[in-house]
Amino acid sequence: MMSRRQSRKIAGFLLVFSGVVTLTHVFLYQQMLFWFQPGAGFRTALLAGLGALATLVLLILPLRRWLPHRMLNQVLLANYLWMGFGLLLVTCFLAADLVLGLFWVSGQWTSAWQQMLGTGALSLALSLGAYALWNGQRPVHVRRVTVRLKKWPASLDGMKLVQLSDIHIGPMLGREWLQRLVSQVNALDADLVAITGDLVDGSVSDLGEHVEPLRELYSRLGTYFVTGNHEYYSGVTEWCDFLDGLGIHVLRNRHVALTIGEGKFELAGVDDHASHHFPGEGADLQAALRGRDTSLPVILLAHQPVVMHDAAAHGIDLQLSGHTHGGRLWPFRYLVYLQQPVAHGLFQHELGDLQLYVSAGTGFWGPPMRLGTRAEITLLTLHTAA
């Protein structure tokens, strides 16, 4: 049952979301009028079109509950494509406004520049959107990363770990796509596979059959999973039980000791950083590490990069995270830094020996578009630091 605090947070989010959507579409309407000065008929059509698109975005949450699955896919695709293109339109029109301001201040502005700048902004947004859509639909590529850890045992030098993150099986990505992903991972012949959250966008009853190909993942030490924020919107307990039935090891605030030959290390996992908003849930790194052998290196799976500060204080050697999708659409990746310390890539923490790798994500949520980043399977090869 939803708590009062949770209800207030959801109500606040919906209020802010509605305001942002409304203001964005009003901005686009005003920009189109300013730059192109259309006639009355076009203004009416533009107002009706933007009003319909704004309504589609605002109603997407209830529509996900009401529409049949097949129809929902088409509606979601239209909604997400508009969200992606709309964000790029806003960015390009803002850039045109800035250029206009510079010309105005310098006294070089003429009316001849107006339509040229507006047309340029619109063309650039459409071109970037088309590229982002193509890039977002490319096959998931393997990103190879070398990590050197001070405490990593020489007997495990060269161990291969595959990280998958933010897969988002749901209305847009299903069983066939995941089956291809599993085949790609198995071809890498990894020693261990880690899934760092946001696997699903929907319930076990709706998506269980689509997630079943994960049963076929192969690695010498098995597959390990930690929750992301989207699991808590989808029935976290049911999903953890389901994954356990597929032979996937779910690490909920706990750790395990793993061995290959003479080499030993520990693998820990914590629930999502924001899970404390849900009754009875919460990330607990102290519990995850309780009883560990401090002489062994430890790898931490944590969905959100922000956990790194706590991880560094607890002597973690390597943290694997996701959540950011690498920022997805440039220049919006810079907004990631308002909440997270790293958007993508390998990062050395300033305190202790902790290194953090943040995946750009394997699947997608929202617009099936990427600009400035690409969907990845991360193949990390672990070596002893010289």
N, C-alpha and C positions, 0 to 999 in steps of 0.2 A: 504494500500500500504506500502511496506517495506521501511523504512528509510535508508539513506546512512550509518548511524552508525550501524544499525542492519545488513546490508549487510556485512559490514567490520567484525563485530563480528562473523557472520556465516562463512565467508571465513576463518577467523583466526582459528575458531574451527575445520573446515574441514582440514585445513593444519596441525594442531597439531595432530588431530585424525589420519590422514593418516600416519604421521611420526611415531607415537607410534605403530600403527598396523604393519607397515613395520619393524621397529626395533625389535618388539616382535617376529615376525616370523623368522627374521634373527637370533636372539638370540637362539631360539629353534632349528633351523637347525644346528647352530654351536655346541650347547650343545650335540645334538644327535651324531654328528660326533666325538666330543671329547670323550664322555663317552663310545661309543660302537664301534667306528672305523669300520663302515660297508663297504662292498664292493661297487664297482662302480654302480652295478645295483640297490642296495638299496638306495644309495645316490641320484641317479636320481629319483627314485620313491618318496623318501622323499622330495626332492626339489619340484617336481610336486605337491605332496599332500599339502605341506605347502603353496605353491603359490596359489593353488586353494582355500584353506581355508582363506588365507589373502584377496583374491579377493572377496570372499563371504562376509566377514566382511566389506570391503570397499564399496561394492555396496549395502549394506542392506538398506540404506536410499532411493535411487532411486527405488529399487525393491519393497519397500512398496507402492510406487505409481503405479507401472506398473503391478504387478502380480495380478491375480484374488484372491479373499479372501481365498478360500480353499487352493490353492497352496501356498499362502503367509504364511499360518499357518505352513506348513511343512518346508518351507525354513527358516522362523524365528526360528523355534524350533531347526533345525540343526545349525543355526548360533549362537544362544544363548548358546546351549550346548557346542559348541566348545569354545566360549568365556569363559565360566565358567571353563571347563577343562584346557584350555590354560593358564588361570591365575594361576591355581593351579600347572600346570607343571612348569611355570616360577618360582614360589615360591620354589618348591621342588628342582629344579636344582640350584637355587641360594644358598639354604641351603647346597646342596652337594658341591658347589664351596667353601663355607666357611669352611666346614669340610676338604676338600682337602688342603686348605690354611693352616689350623692349623697343619695338618700332615706334610706338606711341611716345614713349619717353624721349627717344632720340629725334623725334620730329620728322621721321621718314615715312610715317604711315600714310597710305593712300587707299582709296576704296578699291583700287584694282587688286590689292593684296588680299582682300577679304575672301572672295570666292576661291582664290588660289590656295590660301591657307586652309580653308574649310574642306575643300576637295582633297587636299593633301592629307589632312588628318583622317578623313573618312577612308581614303584609299589605303593609308598605312594601317589603320585598324583592321580593315578587311583582309589585307595581305598577311599581317601578323596572325590574325585569327585562323586563316587557311593553313598557314605553316604550323601553328600550334596544334591544330586538329590532326594534321598529317603526322606530326611528331608524336602526339599522344597515342596514335593508333599503331605506331611501329612495334614490331616484336620486342619483347622485353630483352634487354641486352645484359650480358654478364660484365659486371664491373669488378675488376681484380684489384685487390688492395693488399699491400704487404704491411704487417704490423710487427714491430719488434718490441718485446717486453722484457724488462730486466729480470723478472723472476721466472720467466718461461724456461722449463727444463730442456736441456739439450736433447734428451731422448724424445721430445715431442716437436723438435725443430722441423718446420715444414708442414705442420698439421693444417688441414684445410677445413674451414668452417663456412658454411653457406648461411647467409642471413636473408630472410624474406620479411617484408614489413608492409603494412598498409595494403593488403591484397584487396580488401573490400569486395568479397563475393556478395552479390546482391542482384538488383534488377538489371544492372548493366553488364556484369561479368558473371559467367556461370560455369557449369561443369566442363564444357569442352575447352574453354580457355584455361581452366585450372589443370585439366589433364595435360595440355601442352606444356604448362609451366612445370609440372611434376617431371615430365620427360626431360626437360632442359636441366633441372636440378640433378636428376639421377645420372645424367651424362657427365656431370662434374666429378663424380666419384668422391664425394666429401666424407670427412670423418664425422661431422656433426652438422645438423640443420637446426637453425633457430628461427622461430617466427615471433617477431617482436610486436605483436598486437594489431588491432583493427583488421582482423581476418574477415569479418562478416558485417553485413548491413541488413539484418532481418533475423527472424526466429529460426530455431532448429526445424520446426515443422515446415517452414517455407523453403529453407535452404540446405537442409541436411543432406539431401541427395547430391547437391551441387558441390558440397565440401568433401564428399567421400573419396575422391581421388587422392587426397592427402594420405590415405592409408597406404598408398603405393610408394611414398617417399622412402628412399633408401639412403642410409649412411651408417658407418660402423658403430657409432655411439647412439644413434636414434635421433628423433626430432623432438624439440623442446619448444614450449609455447608460453608466452605471458600475455595477459590481457591488455587491450588498449581501451580508450574511452568508448569506442563504438560497441564493444562487447556489452557494456552496461546499458546501452539502449536496446539491446537485442536479446537479453536474457542470459546473463553471464554464467549463472550456475548451470543452466541447461547446456550451454555451449561447452563449458569445461568438462562436463560429464560426457558429452558426445565425443569430444576430441580424445578423451581418455579411452573411449571405446574403439577409436580408430588406431590406438597404439601410440598416440602422441602424449608425451610427458608434460603435464601442465604444472608450471612452477608458480604457485601462489604464495608469495612471501616465504620461500624456502629455498634450500640449496641441495645439490647432490654432488658426491665425489665421483669423478670419472677417471678411468684408467685405460691407457693404450700401451701394452707392453710394460716397460719399466717406468713410463711417464704417468704422472698424476696431476690433476688440477681439479678445481671445483667450479661448478656452474650454479649461479644463483639467479633467482627471478623474483620481481616484485610486481604486485598489481599496479594498474595505471595510477599515475600521480593524482588524477582528479577523482579517483574512485571513492574518496571519503565523502563525496556529495551524496552517495547512495547509502541508505541505512544498512549498517552491519558490514560495510566494506571499507577498504583503505589500504594504501601501500604501507609496508612496514619493513624497512631495510634491516633494522636490528633483528627482527624475528627471522628474516631470510638468512642472516649470517650467523645466527646463534649456534654455537657448537662447532663452527668450522675450524679446520686446521690452518692456522695462520702462517704456517711454513709453506703452504701451497699457493700458487697463483689462483686468482678467482676472476671469472668472467661474469659480468652482471648483465642480465636482460631486463631492460626497463623501457617501456614504450616511449616516454617523453624524455628528451635530452636534459631537461632542467634538473633531473635527478642527479646529474653529475656532481653537483656541489656536495650533496650528502654522501655520494659514492666516494669522492676523493677523501673525505674525512674518515671513511671507514676502511681505507686501504685497498679499494678495488683496483685491479690492474687494467682491466678493459671493460668498458661499458658499450653495449650495442643498443641503439635506439632507432626510432623512426618518427612518426607523427607529423613531421613538417612537410612531407612530400617534396622536399627540396625547394619549397616556395611555389612550385607548380607553374605559375604565370609571372614572368618578369614584367614589371618591377615589384610585384607584390611579395616576392620572397623577402624583401627588406622588412615587411610587417612581421615576419616570423620572429625577428629579434626583439619585438616588444614583449614576447612571452618566453622565448627559448634562447639559450646562449649560442647555439649552433644550428644552421639550417641544413647543412649537408657536408659530408666528408669527414676526414680524420682530424681530430683535434687533441692536442696535448694540454691537460689541465695544468694551471700554474702551481697548484699545490700537490705534492706527492708525485707518484708515478702514473697516475690515472691517464689513460688514453680513451677517447670517446669516438666511436664511429656512428654517424647518423645517416641512415639510408634515405635516398630520395623517394623510396616507395616502389612497390612492385606492381600494384594495380592503380586504381584511381577512385576517388569519390567526387561527385559533382561533375563539372565539365570534363569531357574526355580529351583534354587539351593539355599540352605542356610547352612552355616557352622558356628556354634557358636551362632546362633540365630534361632528364629522360628516365623512364621506368627502368628499374634495375633488379637483377639478382646479384647480390654482393658475395663474391668469393674472397674471403679473408684468409691469407696464408700467414700463420703465426711462426715467428722466429725468435730465437734468443738474441737479445741485444748484445752487440759486441762490447 
